[in-house]
Amino acid sequence: MTLGAEIEQIRIKCNMPLFIAYDVFSTDMAGYHQIITGRCSPTIFQLIMFIDAARHPLEKIPKKFI
């Protein structure tokens, strides 16, 4: 599973509306789609904001962030 797929799975599991996910990632529908499909990777700040908003850890954090 990719990071984007995990983000979308957690968003659905936590019943997070899309408009909140757009705010967390500071983007619109097209930008969010690029993140979840893996075309664009989120920044560390965006990942922290998502973890905080979802109250759920991420398993697939890229090695470049560790």
Stockholm file with secondary structure:
# STOCKHOLM 1.0

chainA/1-66         MTLGAEIEQIRIKCNMPLFIAYDVFSTDMAGYHQIITGRCSPTIFQLIMFIDAARHPLEKIPKKFI
#=GR chainA/1-66 SS CCHHHHHHHHHHHTTCCHHHHHHHTTCCHHHHHHHHHTSSCCCHHHHHHHHHHHTCCCSCCCGGGC
#=GC SS_cons        CCHHHHHHHHHHHTTCCHHHHHHHTTCCHHHHHHHHHTSSCCCHHHHHHHHHHHTCCCSCCCGGGC
//
